[in-house]
Every structure is written in C-alpha cells, then in structure tokens.
Amino acid sequence: MLRKEYVKYYAPIVFFLLMLIDGQLTRSVGIWSNGGYLANVHLLLLAVLCGCIVLPKRFMIITTIVIGLLYDSYYIGVIGISAVALPITVLCMYGLSKTINMNVFTIFFGYIIFITSFEIISLAIQFVFKLAIIDGSVFIAQYLGPTLLLNMGVFVLFIVPFKKLFVIE
C-alpha cells in the first residue's frame, strides 16, 4: 500500500513519464484524425491535479516549471510556453482546492476548467510573442472542443488509478 509520505519521491518521475505519454498520444490522435481536428491528451494535468491535493504548493510549482521546460524543449521547440502555463495552472488548482470540497465530481469539473485555462494561457502566450495566429471560433471548434471531449474519456479511465497512485481518499 502506498503512503502519502512517499508520494513526493515518485511524483516527479510519474509526471515526467506522463509528459512523454501525453506527447505521443497527442501525436497519435493527430495522425488518426488526419489533421481535421486537433486534440491534446492531458494525462499530465490530471496527475498534477491529483498531486495538488496531497503535495506542497512549492514542490508542485518547481516540479511543473521543470516539466514545462522539458515539454517545451522536447515537443514545442520554443522554451517558455508550457513552462509558464503549467505553473500558472497549478496556482489556480491550489486556489480552487482551498474553496471547494474535493470529490470525484468537483475534480472532474476542475479538470475541465484547468484544461481550458491551460490551453487558453498557452494560446495567449503564443499570441503575445506572435508564434500563432488563429481565429477564436476555429480554436474552440477544432481544438478546444475535441481536447475537452477526449479528456473527459481520459478522466473516466484514469481517475481511479491516479487516486490510488497519489493516495487520495
């Protein structure tokens, strides 16, 4: 049986592996959809959300900055997008966790909110630095909508294993 004291030792490794899995699954979904719709898999955000329930704030912010830098350097090629968006999302997670009771339903809706905020923050950073130009309706219909739909299924499949992995009652 896993204990809460040990979560901080294996959580960064789990986050790193999920970052790699996220990238590969996202590319696979992109190939499968023939580029018509783009959907990001956010297993890492689900794990980070579960980690925020049991891990200290400072630990999670430092960990997500490092994971964001690795993600940016490996998948995006522009350092700073995920390295900024992930820690900001974690700060929002901690802000929300103080105001609501954490159960499966609130975690689900929080997950949807945090995916949306992560994607909007990432897009805003790309707009500010003129890395992307996209119409809002195209972003919502062809990117955010499929991403949210895909991640609802991901949540249903993975919330129970993640609750056990991060020792959440």
Beta strands, then each sheet from edge to edge (+ up, - down):
end
